[in-house]
Amino acid sequence: MSTPDFIPRDVRARLKDVRLVPRRAVGAHGFGLHHSRSRGAGLEFAQYRAYEPGDEPRQVDWKLYARSDRFFVREAERDSPITAWLLIDATASMNQGDAARAQWARLDAARALAACTMEVALRQGDLFGLAVLGGHGLTVVPGGTGLRHRDRCLLALRDVRADAAWPVETTLRPLWERITPGSLVLMLGDGFDANATLFAQRLAAARREVLAIRILTAEERDFPFRGGHRFVDVESGEEVLTDAASVRGEFLARFGAARRSHAMQLAANGIRQVEYFLDEALDLPLRRLFAMRGDTELA
């Protein structure tokens, strides 16, 4: 069975410049890109200490030896991996797309953004897990790393279908138990479900670092409709028939205010959110998100 590839070639090339950098690095073991407080052989210089039997010669600062005639070892902050969880909203509203680009809906973008994040985590040596919420309830691929684990996640993404509503709280309990404190959680969805927002807030309150990418259509941004138009809520089935041009200004104002209010609500709980529109490059929201972390700036 072939593994699906959700990442366009040009986007894959640009991912080489993207790093997942959490605000709170978790002290652990391994070789991820995230600083812990433990000392050892790593990438960032921390201090010198006297040479001890068993230290590797490559750790000795030979220039310092030439000046002092004593052996000193360069200690560095040991790098430690994180566990990145990709949480995908697969409720019915994620089926919405733009008329200008057929067969490309919010869910397709969520799949591709999740795949991009996995590639970055894989390159960094970080663990990553996948959870799909909605559709058939809850689908979880536990945290892991390596090419086989990535392919397992990609196959799970291929089978995702958007329908139904956000799972009830009891259904989410196994996921809550798997996402341990200190994990980095990236939520991918349209941000319209109040229960999804509540779940994000609970994760953040329980010392999980929560980030969010709100996936929106270009039509929601531009409202290009003209003439009589029927708008249908894909989850409730509610319909509104109106003259599009006459309501455009009001819609854009109210929709913009609602998005700003939601972003402020998340920010008050320590959750950083960026928006992604379906006509933008896939790597753009990742760059927006991690360029704002106080680490390396991403163009």
C-alpha positions in Angstrom: 0.0 0.0 0.0 1.6 3.3 -1.1 1.9 6.1 1.4 0.1 9.3 0.5 2.1 12.5 0.1 0.2 15.6 1.1 3.1 18.0 0.7 3.8 19.8 -2.6 7.4 19.7 -3.8 8.0 23.4 -3.4 6.5 23.5 0.1 8.7 20.5 1.1 11.8 22.4 0.0 10.9 25.4 2.1 10.2 23.3 5.2 13.9 22.9 5.7 13.9 26.5 7.1 11.1 25.8 9.6 11.8 24.7 13.2 9.3 23.6 15.9 10.5 25.6 18.9 8.4 25.3 22.1 8.2 28.1 24.7 8.9 25.6 27.5 11.6 23.2 26.5 11.2 19.9 28.3 14.3 18.5 30.1 14.6 14.9 28.8 17.1 12.7 26.9 17.7 12.4 23.3 18.8 14.6 20.4 15.9 17.0 19.6 16.5 20.7 19.1 15.2 21.8 22.5 17.3 23.0 25.4 17.0 21.3 28.8 18.8 22.1 32.0 21.0 19.0 31.9 24.6 19.2 30.9 26.5 17.2 28.3 27.6 17.1 24.8 25.3 19.2 22.8 25.1 22.2 20.4 24.9 25.2 22.7 28.0 26.0 24.9 27.2 26.3 28.6 30.4 26.1 30.6 33.8 24.6 31.1 34.7 21.9 33.6 37.9 20.0 34.5 38.7 17.0 32.4 37.7 13.6 33.9 38.8 10.1 32.9 36.4 8.8 30.3 35.7 12.2 28.6 36.0 12.1 24.8 39.1 13.9 23.4 36.8 15.8 21.0 35.2 17.6 24.0 38.6 19.0 25.2 39.2 22.6 24.4 42.6 22.3 22.9 43.1 26.1 22.5 42.5 26.6 26.2 44.9 23.8 26.9 47.6 25.5 24.9 47.1 28.7 27.0 46.7 27.1 30.4 48.5 23.7 30.1 45.4 22.2 31.7 42.7 20.1 30.2 39.2 21.6 30.2 36.0 20.1 28.7 33.4 22.2 27.0 30.0 21.4 28.4 26.9 22.2 26.6 23.2 22.2 27.3 21.9 18.8 26.3 19.3 18.8 23.6 16.0 17.1 24.3 13.1 16.0 22.2 9.5 17.2 22.6 6.3 15.4 21.7 4.2 17.3 19.2 0.6 16.3 19.0 -1.4 17.1 15.8 -5.1 17.5 16.7 -7.3 17.6 13.6 -10.9 18.9 13.7 -12.8 16.5 11.4 -16.3 17.8 12.1 -18.7 18.5 9.2 -17.7 22.2 8.8 -14.2 21.1 7.7 -15.7 20.0 4.4 -16.1 23.6 3.3 -13.9 24.8 0.5 -13.7 27.6 -2.1 -15.5 27.5 -5.5 -12.3 28.7 -7.2 -10.4 25.5 -6.2 -12.3 22.3 -6.5 -11.5 19.3 -4.3 -9.6 21.5 -1.8 -11.4 21.9 1.5 -10.5 22.9 5.0 -9.9 19.2 5.8 -7.5 18.8 2.9 -5.5 21.8 4.3 -5.5 20.3 7.8 -4.1 17.0 6.4 -1.4 18.8 4.6 -0.4 21.0 7.5 -0.3 18.0 9.8 2.0 16.2 7.3 4.3 19.3 7.1 4.6 19.5 10.9 5.4 15.7 11.0 8.2 16.2 8.5 9.7 19.0 10.6 9.4 17.0 13.8 11.0 14.0 12.1 13.9 16.0 10.9 14.4 17.4 14.4 14.3 14.0 16.1 11.1 14.9 17.9 8.2 12.6 18.7 4.8 13.2 17.2 1.3 11.8 17.6 -1.9 12.3 15.7 -5.5 12.6 16.9 -8.5 13.1 14.6 -11.6 14.4 16.4 -15.0 14.1 14.7 -16.1 11.9 11.9 -16.1 8.5 13.6 -15.5 10.0 17.0 -11.8 9.8 18.0 -8.9 8.3 16.1 -5.5 8.3 17.8 -2.0 7.4 16.6 0.2 7.4 19.7 3.4 9.4 19.8 6.5 8.0 18.1 9.2 8.9 15.6 10.9 7.4 12.6 9.8 6.9 9.0 7.5 4.0 9.7 5.7 5.9 12.3 5.3 8.9 10.0 3.9 6.6 7.3 1.5 5.2 9.8 0.2 8.7 10.5 0.0 9.6 6.8 -2.2 6.5 6.2 -4.4 7.5 9.0 -4.7 11.0 7.5 -5.7 9.6 4.2 -8.7 7.8 5.7 -10.1 10.9 7.5 -13.6 12.0 6.6 -15.2 15.1 7.9 -18.7 14.7 9.3 -20.8 14.8 12.5 -19.8 17.0 15.5 -17.1 17.4 18.1 -16.8 14.3 20.3 -18.3 14.3 23.7 -16.0 14.6 26.7 -16.0 11.0 27.7 -14.8 10.0 24.2 -11.8 12.4 24.6 -10.6 10.9 27.8 -8.1 8.5 26.2 -6.5 11.4 24.3 -6.3 13.5 27.5 -4.4 10.7 29.1 -1.9 10.3 26.2 -1.0 14.0 25.9 1.4 14.4 28.8 2.4 17.6 30.5 5.0 19.5 28.5 3.7 18.3 25.2 3.4 20.7 22.3 -0.2 20.5 20.9 -1.1 22.0 17.5 -4.8 22.2 16.8 -5.9 22.3 13.2 -9.5 23.4 12.5 -11.8 26.3 11.7 -12.1 27.3 15.3 -15.9 27.6 15.2 -16.7 24.8 17.7 -17.1 26.0 21.3 -16.3 22.5 22.6 -13.0 22.5 20.6 -12.1 25.8 22.2 -12.9 24.5 25.7 -10.8 21.4 25.1 -7.8 23.6 24.0 -8.2 25.7 27.1 -8.3 22.7 29.4 -5.1 21.4 27.8 -3.4 24.7 28.3 -4.5 24.9 31.9 -3.0 21.5 32.5 0.5 22.6 31.4 0.3 21.5 27.7 1.6 24.1 25.3 -1.3 24.7 22.9 -1.0 26.3 19.5 -3.8 26.6 16.9 -4.1 27.2 13.2 -7.5 28.5 12.2 -8.3 27.3 8.7 -10.5 29.6 6.7 -11.7 29.8 3.1 -10.7 32.7 0.9 -14.4 33.4 0.3 -14.8 34.0 4.1 -12.0 36.5 3.9 -13.2 38.3 0.7 -17.0 37.5 0.5 -17.0 37.8 -3.3 -20.6 36.7 -3.8 -23.0 38.7 -5.9 -26.8 38.6 -6.4 -29.2 36.3 -4.6 -27.3 33.6 -2.7 -28.3 30.7 -0.4 -25.9 30.1 2.5 -26.1 26.7 4.3 -24.7 25.7 7.6 -23.2 22.3 6.9 -23.5 21.1 10.5 -27.0 22.3 11.4 -28.5 22.4 7.9 -29.8 26.0 8.5 -30.2 28.0 5.4 -30.2 31.8 4.8 -31.3 33.3 1.5 -30.2 36.9 0.9 -28.8 39.4 -1.5 -25.0 38.9 -1.1 -23.9 42.4 -2.1 -26.2 44.1 0.5 -24.9 42.0 3.4 -21.2 41.9 2.5 -20.1 44.8 4.7 -22.0 43.6 7.7 -20.7 40.0 7.3 -17.0 41.0 7.0 -17.3 43.3 10.0 -19.1 40.8 12.2 -17.0 37.9 11.1 -13.8 39.8 11.7 -14.9 40.9 15.2 -15.8 37.3 16.1 -12.4 36.0 15.0 -10.6 38.7 17.0 -12.7 37.9 20.0 -11.9 34.2 19.7 -8.2 34.9 19.3 -8.2 37.1 22.5 -10.0 34.4 24.3 -7.3 31.9 23.4 -4.5 34.3 24.1 -5.9 34.9 27.6 -5.4 31.2 28.2 -1.8 31.2 26.8 -2.8 29.7 23.5 -1.2 31.3 20.3 -3.3 31.2 17.2 -2.6 32.1 13.6 -5.0 32.1 10.6 -4.5 30.2 7.3 -6.6 30.8 4.2 -7.0 28.1 1.6 -5.4 30.1 -1.2 -2.1 30.6 0.8 1.1 28.6 0.8 1.0 25.6 3.2 4.2 26.5 5.0 3.0 30.1 5.7 1.0 29.4 8.9 3.9 27.4 10.3 6.2 30.3 9.6 3.8 32.8 11.2 3.4 30.6 14.2 7.0 29.9 15.0 8.4 33.2 13.9 6.5 34.7 16.8 8.1 32.5 19.4 11.1 34.6 20.3 13.5 32.3 18.6 14.8 32.3 15.0 12.8 34.5 12.8 11.3 32.8 9.7 10.7 34.9 6.6 
